[in-house]
Amino acid sequence: QVTLVESGGGLVLAGGSLKLSCVASGRALSNYAMGWFRQAPGKEREFLATLSWSGASTYYDGSVKGRFVISRDNAKNTAYLQMNNLRPTDTAVYYCAAGDKFSTWPPKNADPFTIWGQGTQVTVSS
């Protein structure tokens, strides 16, 4: 089983950038497709982006497409989320997730992602 640990969150001004990291331990990250999600206080968990096992295929939610970039370095067992042009509405706890069984691609919901990190807080001030 793999364990995921996110880092890189923090406080940033609107228009700024942050790069989140998700380090895997226990099993090679190359065995998993990766996803990034977020949850703001009082709101449902929201899908942001997903990345295939090799990194060749990506898919983004419309709210972040063009601003966020998902990537991975399997040699470092790490996935990333580069976030640019951040807005106060991006304030949330950000989670990375992994899954190894997908009936469709891109996934239609979070169900295939069975392994989750603990989350990292991102706060964007205006």
JOPELIN-V470225 format. One record per run of one state. SS is the DSSP state (hx for helix, st for strand, lp for the rest). FROM is the first residue (numbers start at 1). LEN is the number of residues. If there is no record, write none. Layout:
ss=(SS & SS)
from=(FROM & FROM)
len=(LEN & LEN)
This chain:
ss=(lp & st & lp & st & lp & st & lp & hx & lp & st & lp & st & lp & st & lp & st & lp & st & hx & lp & st & lp & hx & lp & st & lp & st & lp & st & lp)
from=(1 & 3 & 8 & 10 & 14 & 18 & 26 & 29 & 32 & 33 & 40 & 46 & 52 & 58 & 61 & 65 & 66 & 68 & 74 & 77 & 78 & 84 & 88 & 91 & 92 & 100 & 115 & 117 & 120 & 126)
len=(2 & 5 & 2 & 4 & 4 & 8 & 3 & 3 & 1 & 7 & 6 & 6 & 6 & 3 & 4 & 1 & 2 & 6 & 3 & 1 & 6 & 4 & 3 & 1 & 8 & 15 & 2 & 3 & 6 & 1)
